[in-house]
Amino acid sequence: MTVTVTLKPAGHCCWDEPVRIAVRGLTPHQPVTLRASLRDEKGALFRAHARYRADGGGELDLERAPALGGSFAGLEPMGLIWALEPEKPLQQLTKRDVQTPFAVELEVLEGHEPEPRRVLGRAVHERHFLRPGVRREPVRAGRVRATLFLPPGMGPFPGVIDLFGTTGGLYEYRASLLSGHGFAVLALAYFRFEDLPKHLEDMHLEYFEEAVHFMLQHPQVKGPNIGLIGFSKGGDLCLSMASFLKGITATVLINSCVANAMTPLHYKEMTIPPLGSDLSKTTVTESGYLSSFHIWDNPLEKPHLLSLIPLEKAQGPFLFIVGKDDHTWNGEFYAHIASDRLQAHGKDRPQIICYPGAGHCIDPPYFPARTASEHPLWGLPVFYGGEPRAHGRAQVDAWQQIQTFFLKHLDAKQSVKHSKL
């Protein structure tokens, strides 16, 4: 009997959607190894494998059959995706061109040997970053350098601005995927892109104010307010935007500081100094990677109080997403500073969700945990933390929590589809 690999959805789906993987045509209780492989846009190879045993009918369904070992063990229907590891150390799986899919090759190999030889069956599954009907529009409006993603349909849609961290450039994959769930999302660059500053220098909030105005004036964006989502340095910038700018009613921060970090922030006649750091407190892991977790000054101590962002001025609520194995920021500590400060000013406490085992880079599902990589600006190997299984599960839950938060506070009318996984 011919061995076949079946996938549901068949052929392709969006990156943040689960896929059901099954194998048919095996002999009863046959031992096999499943292997997934993917090449990124630069040709880097990522692989994962797991050992399984067919049932009495010669079938294997990853939603029912636990992995017996390999890159992971246990019942993990999406394990072959979230457990992908780079062939070469320090490489990380990310997406720069959302207009093309990642093609995941799935192979069924005979036996449980360390290096199974005979391929019994294979299939290719394309995982896209643009749902059918999502529109991608480059934005060069005034000083704003960005890409706008609009969902299918007539609109207007609830609007969100998306900011990343200290790697700079323009990352679109989170915005493109979020747009597929009914949001108009602006992926906004703020340095190291086209004619923007080459380095993370003095930040001027007027640039981000232009982006807010662009969104609120766009005919496909539902006013009178928008939301923000920021990761790492992008998170504290979102916090400053929510605190000083009008028209922002919901803010999501992913592993971020509540003080202005790394560079001075200017707005009109005001300047917030950066939170200090002590590089001598950098630690090195057993693998030789750098951890910056302990280098940051305490923003509650008197010399550093001026770097705290006055988030009590914000119009709307906050959602803090925290990876408890983050080796860059002490996100839980910062989230509780925010909570105490808001309560002291008579404001509602923020929503704080902490994920044990999750690292710094909490992406949409089902990206592998970016445990360590060479920082593109510093040229040094940096440890970000994250236990792959726990990190993967955190990403699935956080993605749904983010959508629920925005739907609640941006007055959207649709509901969130919750993953069976």
C-alpha positions as CSV (number, residue, x, y, z in Angstrom):
1,M,0.0,0.0,0.0
2,T,1.3,3.5,-0.9
3,V,2.2,5.7,2.1
4,T,0.4,9.1,1.9
5,V,0.8,12.2,4.0
6,T,-2.5,14.1,4.4
7,L,-2.7,17.7,5.6
8,K,-5.8,19.7,6.8
9,P,-6.0,22.4,5.6
10,A,-4.6,20.7,2.4
11,G,-1.8,22.4,0.6
12,H,-1.5,25.7,2.4
13,C,-2.8,27.9,5.2
14,C,-1.7,30.9,7.2
15,W,1.4,30.7,9.4
16,D,-0.6,31.2,12.6
17,E,-3.1,28.4,11.8
18,P,-2.7,24.9,13.0
19,V,-2.4,22.1,10.5
20,R,-3.5,18.5,11.1
21,I,-0.9,16.0,9.9
22,A,-1.8,12.3,9.3
23,V,0.0,9.4,7.6
24,R,-1.9,6.4,6.0
25,G,-0.8,3.2,4.3
26,L,1.7,2.1,7.0
27,T,1.7,-1.5,8.4
28,P,0.1,-2.0,11.8
29,H,2.3,-0.6,14.6
30,Q,5.0,0.3,12.2
31,P,7.8,2.5,13.6
32,V,8.5,5.7,11.6
33,T,10.2,9.0,11.9
34,L,8.6,12.2,10.7
35,R,10.9,15.0,9.6
36,A,10.0,18.6,8.8
37,S,12.4,21.0,7.0
38,L,12.2,24.6,5.8
39,R,14.6,27.0,4.2
40,D,14.3,30.7,5.0
41,E,14.7,33.5,2.5
42,K,18.5,33.4,2.9
43,G,18.6,29.7,2.3
44,A,19.3,28.7,5.9
45,L,17.9,25.2,6.8
46,F,15.7,24.5,9.8
47,R,14.7,21.0,10.7
48,A,12.8,19.0,13.3
49,H,12.0,15.3,13.7
50,A,10.0,13.0,15.9
51,R,9.6,9.2,16.2
52,Y,6.1,7.7,16.1
53,R,4.4,4.3,15.9
54,A,1.4,3.7,13.7
55,D,-1.8,2.4,15.2
56,G,-3.3,-1.1,14.6
57,G,-4.8,0.1,11.3
58,G,-1.5,1.4,9.9
59,E,-2.5,5.0,10.4
60,L,-0.8,7.8,12.3
61,D,-2.6,11.0,13.3
62,L,-0.5,13.6,15.1
63,E,-3.6,14.9,17.0
64,R,-3.9,11.5,18.7
65,A,-0.4,9.9,18.6
66,P,2.3,11.1,21.0
67,A,5.8,11.5,19.8
68,L,8.2,8.9,21.3
69,G,11.3,11.1,21.1
70,G,13.3,13.3,18.8
71,S,13.1,17.1,18.8
72,F,10.2,16.7,21.3
73,A,8.1,14.0,23.0
74,G,4.4,13.7,23.9
75,L,1.2,14.8,22.2
76,E,2.3,17.8,20.2
77,P,0.3,18.2,16.9
78,M,2.3,21.2,15.8
79,G,5.6,20.1,17.3
80,L,7.2,19.6,13.9
81,I,6.8,23.3,13.3
82,W,7.5,25.0,16.6
83,A,10.5,22.7,17.2
84,L,12.3,23.6,14.0
85,E,16.0,24.2,14.8
86,P,18.6,25.9,12.6
87,E,21.3,23.7,11.0
88,K,23.9,26.3,12.0
89,P,23.9,27.8,15.5
90,L,22.5,31.3,16.2
91,Q,20.4,31.5,13.1
92,Q,16.7,32.5,13.8
93,L,13.6,31.9,11.7
94,T,12.0,35.2,10.8
95,K,10.1,36.5,7.8
96,R,11.1,39.6,5.9
97,D,8.9,39.2,2.7
98,V,5.4,38.5,3.7
99,Q,4.3,38.2,0.1
100,T,5.9,34.8,-0.2
101,P,5.1,31.7,1.9
102,F,7.4,29.4,3.8
103,A,7.3,25.9,2.3
104,V,7.6,23.2,4.9
105,E,8.6,19.7,3.6
106,L,7.3,16.8,5.6
107,E,8.9,13.4,5.2
108,V,8.0,10.0,6.6
109,L,11.1,7.8,7.1
110,E,11.3,4.2,7.9
111,G,12.2,3.1,11.4
112,H,13.6,4.8,14.5
113,E,17.3,4.7,13.7
114,P,19.3,7.9,14.5
115,E,19.6,8.5,10.8
116,P,16.6,6.9,9.0
117,R,17.3,6.3,5.4
118,R,14.3,5.1,3.4
119,V,11.7,7.8,2.6
120,L,8.2,6.3,2.6
121,G,6.2,9.4,1.8
122,R,6.4,13.2,1.6
123,A,4.3,16.3,1.3
124,V,4.9,20.0,1.1
125,H,2.8,22.5,3.0
126,E,2.9,26.2,2.2
127,R,2.4,28.5,5.2
128,H,1.4,32.0,4.1
129,F,1.6,35.4,5.8
130,L,-1.2,37.1,3.9
131,R,-4.7,35.6,4.1
132,P,-6.7,35.7,0.9
133,G,-8.0,39.3,0.4
134,V,-5.6,41.0,2.8
135,R,-4.1,44.1,1.1
136,R,-0.5,45.3,1.5
137,E,0.1,49.0,0.9
138,P,3.6,50.6,1.3
139,V,3.3,53.9,3.2
140,R,5.6,56.9,2.5
141,A,3.6,59.7,3.9
142,G,5.5,62.7,5.1
143,R,8.3,61.2,7.3
144,V,6.4,58.0,8.0
145,R,8.0,54.8,6.6
146,A,5.7,51.9,7.1
147,T,3.5,49.2,5.5
148,L,-0.3,49.2,6.0
149,F,-2.2,45.9,5.9
150,L,-6.0,46.0,5.4
151,P,-8.3,43.0,5.8
152,P,-10.7,41.9,3.0
153,G,-14.0,43.6,2.9
154,M,-15.4,47.1,2.9
155,G,-14.2,48.4,6.3
156,P,-13.6,50.6,8.1
157,F,-11.6,48.4,10.4
158,P,-10.1,48.8,14.0
159,G,-6.6,50.2,13.6
160,V,-3.4,49.1,15.2
161,I,0.2,50.4,15.0
162,D,2.9,47.7,15.3
163,L,6.5,48.4,16.6
164,F,9.5,46.0,16.9
165,G,12.7,46.5,18.8
166,T,16.4,47.3,18.6
167,T,17.1,45.3,15.4
168,G,15.6,48.2,13.5
169,G,14.3,47.9,9.9
170,L,10.7,47.1,9.0
171,Y,9.2,43.8,10.1
172,E,5.8,43.1,8.6
173,Y,4.9,39.5,9.6
174,R,3.0,40.2,12.8
175,A,1.1,43.1,11.2
176,S,0.2,41.0,8.1
177,L,-1.0,38.0,10.3
178,L,-3.0,40.3,12.6
179,S,-4.7,42.0,9.7
180,G,-6.0,38.6,8.6
181,H,-8.1,38.7,11.8
182,G,-9.9,41.9,10.9
183,F,-7.5,44.7,11.9
184,A,-6.0,47.5,9.8
185,V,-2.4,47.2,11.0
186,L,0.5,49.6,10.3
187,A,3.9,48.0,10.6
188,L,6.0,51.1,11.4
189,A,9.8,51.4,11.0
190,Y,11.7,54.0,13.1
191,F,15.3,53.5,12.3
192,R,17.6,51.4,10.1
193,F,15.2,51.6,7.1
194,E,15.5,53.7,3.9
195,D,16.1,57.4,4.8
196,L,15.4,56.9,8.5
197,P,18.3,57.2,11.0
198,K,20.8,54.4,10.6
199,H,21.2,54.0,14.4
200,L,19.0,54.1,17.5
201,E,19.6,57.7,18.3
202,D,17.5,60.4,20.0
203,M,13.8,59.5,19.5
204,H,11.3,62.2,18.6
205,L,7.7,61.4,19.5
206,E,6.5,63.7,16.7
207,Y,7.4,61.0,14.2
208,F,5.2,58.5,15.9
209,E,2.5,61.2,16.2
210,E,2.5,61.5,12.4
211,A,1.9,57.7,12.2
212,V,-1.1,58.0,14.5
213,H,-2.5,60.9,12.5
214,F,-2.1,58.9,9.3
215,M,-4.1,56.0,10.7
216,L,-6.9,58.1,12.2
217,Q,-7.3,60.0,8.9
218,H,-7.3,56.8,6.7
219,P,-10.8,56.1,5.4
220,Q,-10.3,52.3,6.0
221,V,-9.5,52.8,9.7
222,K,-12.3,53.0,12.3
223,G,-11.8,55.9,14.6
224,P,-11.9,57.8,16.8
225,N,-9.1,55.7,18.4
226,I,-6.5,53.1,17.5
227,G,-4.4,50.5,19.4
228,L,-0.7,49.9,19.7
229,I,1.4,46.7,20.0
230,G,5.1,46.9,20.8
231,F,7.8,44.4,21.4
232,S,11.0,45.1,23.5
233,K,12.2,48.7,22.7
234,G,9.0,49.1,20.6
235,G,7.0,48.4,23.8
236,D,8.4,51.4,25.7
237,L,7.9,53.6,22.7
238,C,4.2,52.4,22.6
239,L,4.0,53.3,26.3
240,S,5.2,56.8,25.6
241,M,2.9,57.1,22.6
242,A,-0.1,56.1,24.8
243,S,1.0,58.5,27.5
244,F,1.5,61.6,25.5
245,L,-0.5,61.3,22.2
246,K,-4.2,61.5,21.6
247,G,-6.3,58.9,19.9
248,I,-4.9,55.8,21.5
249,T,-7.2,53.6,23.5
250,A,-5.5,50.1,23.9
251,T,-1.8,49.2,24.2
252,V,-0.2,45.8,24.2
253,L,3.4,45.5,25.4
254,I,5.4,42.3,24.8
255,N,8.5,41.9,27.1
256,S,9.1,45.6,27.5
257,C,10.4,48.1,30.0
258,V,8.2,50.8,31.6
259,A,11.1,53.3,31.6
260,N,12.4,55.0,28.4
261,A,15.3,52.8,27.4
262,M,18.6,53.2,25.6
263,T,18.2,56.7,24.1
264,P,16.6,60.1,25.0
265,L,13.0,60.6,24.0
266,H,11.9,64.1,23.0
267,Y,8.4,65.5,22.6
268,K,7.9,69.3,22.1
269,E,9.7,70.9,25.0
270,M,10.0,67.7,27.1
271,T,12.8,65.1,27.2
272,I,12.8,61.8,29.0
273,P,16.3,60.6,29.7
274,P,17.2,56.9,29.1
275,L,17.3,54.4,31.8
276,G,20.9,53.7,32.7
277,S,22.7,50.4,32.4
278,D,25.9,48.8,33.7
279,L,27.5,46.5,31.0
280,S,29.8,45.0,33.6
281,K,26.7,43.2,34.9
282,T,26.4,41.3,31.6
283,T,26.4,37.6,32.3
284,V,27.6,34.8,30.0
285,T,25.8,31.5,29.7
286,E,27.5,28.1,29.6
287,S,27.2,28.2,25.8
288,G,29.0,31.6,25.6
289,Y,25.9,33.7,24.9
290,L,25.4,37.1,26.5
291,S,22.5,37.9,28.8
292,S,21.6,41.5,29.5
293,F,18.9,40.8,32.1
294,H,20.9,42.3,35.1
295,I,22.5,45.3,33.4
296,W,19.5,47.7,33.7
297,D,19.3,50.2,36.5
298,N,16.2,50.1,38.8
299,P,13.8,52.8,37.5
300,L,12.3,53.1,41.0
301,E,15.6,54.3,42.5
302,K,15.8,58.0,42.9
303,P,18.6,58.7,40.3
304,H,16.5,56.9,37.6
305,L,12.9,58.0,38.4
306,L,13.0,60.6,35.5
307,S,13.3,57.8,33.0
308,L,9.9,56.3,34.0
309,I,7.2,56.9,31.5
310,P,4.0,58.6,33.0
311,L,1.6,55.9,31.8
312,E,-1.1,57.2,34.1
313,K,-1.7,59.9,31.5
314,A,-2.8,57.3,29.0
315,Q,-6.5,57.2,27.8
316,G,-6.9,53.5,27.6
317,P,-6.0,50.1,29.1
318,F,-2.8,48.1,28.9
319,L,-2.0,44.4,28.3
320,F,1.4,43.2,29.4
321,I,2.6,40.0,27.8
322,V,5.5,38.6,29.9
323,G,7.9,35.7,29.2
324,K,9.2,34.6,32.6
325,D,12.3,33.1,30.9
326,D,13.2,36.4,29.1
327,H,16.9,37.1,29.5
328,T,16.7,40.7,28.2
329,W,14.1,42.5,30.3
330,N,12.6,41.8,33.7
331,G,9.1,42.1,32.2
332,E,7.2,40.9,35.3
333,F,8.9,43.5,37.5
334,Y,8.2,46.3,35.1
335,A,4.5,45.2,34.6
336,H,4.0,45.4,38.4
337,I,5.6,48.8,38.5
338,A,3.0,49.9,35.9
339,S,0.2,48.3,37.9
340,D,1.2,50.1,41.1
341,R,1.6,53.4,39.4
342,L,-1.8,53.2,37.7
343,Q,-3.5,52.2,41.0
344,A,-1.7,55.1,42.8
345,H,-3.3,57.5,40.3
346,G,-6.8,56.0,40.6
347,K,-6.6,54.2,37.3
348,D,-7.5,50.6,36.5
349,R,-4.8,48.0,36.9
350,P,-3.4,46.7,33.6
351,Q,-3.9,43.1,32.4
352,I,-0.7,41.1,33.1
353,I,-0.2,37.7,31.6
354,C,3.0,35.8,32.6
355,Y,4.1,32.7,30.7
356,P,6.5,30.4,32.6
357,G,9.2,29.0,30.2
358,A,8.5,31.7,27.5
359,G,11.5,33.7,26.4
360,H,12.0,37.2,25.0
361,C,10.7,36.9,21.4
362,I,7.0,36.1,21.8
363,D,5.9,35.9,18.2
364,P,2.6,34.8,16.6
365,P,2.3,31.0,16.6
366,Y,4.0,28.8,15.4
367,F,7.5,30.4,15.2
368,P,10.2,28.4,16.9
369,A,11.6,29.9,20.1
370,R,14.4,32.3,19.3
371,T,16.5,31.2,22.2
372,A,19.8,32.8,21.0
373,S,21.0,34.6,18.0
374,E,23.6,37.1,16.8
375,H,22.3,40.6,17.3
376,P,22.4,42.3,13.9
377,L,23.5,45.6,15.4
378,W,25.9,44.4,18.1
379,G,27.4,41.5,16.2
380,L,27.4,39.4,19.5
381,P,25.6,36.2,20.4
382,V,22.7,37.1,22.6
383,F,20.7,34.7,24.8
384,Y,17.0,35.5,24.8
385,G,15.7,32.5,26.7
386,G,12.7,30.3,26.2
387,E,12.0,26.6,26.6
388,P,10.7,25.5,23.2
389,R,7.6,23.6,24.2
390,A,6.5,26.2,26.8
391,H,7.4,29.1,24.5
392,G,5.3,27.6,21.7
393,R,2.3,27.2,23.9
394,A,2.7,30.8,25.2
395,Q,2.7,32.1,21.7
396,V,-0.6,30.4,20.9
397,D,-2.3,31.8,24.0
398,A,-0.8,35.2,23.8
399,W,-1.9,35.6,20.1
400,Q,-5.5,34.9,21.1
401,Q,-5.2,37.2,24.2
402,I,-4.0,40.1,22.0
403,Q,-6.8,39.7,19.5
404,T,-9.4,39.5,22.3
405,F,-8.0,42.6,24.0
406,F,-8.1,44.7,20.8
407,L,-11.5,43.5,19.9
408,K,-12.8,44.5,23.3
409,H,-11.2,47.9,23.4
410,L,-11.3,49.0,19.7
411,D,-15.1,48.2,19.4
412,A,-14.7,45.5,16.8
413,K,-17.7,43.3,16.2
414,Q,-16.1,40.0,15.4
415,S,-15.0,37.2,17.7
416,V,-11.7,35.5,18.1
417,K,-11.3,31.9,16.7
418,H,-9.6,29.9,19.5
419,S,-7.1,27.3,18.5
420,K,-7.9,23.7,19.4
421,L,-4.2,23.4,20.3
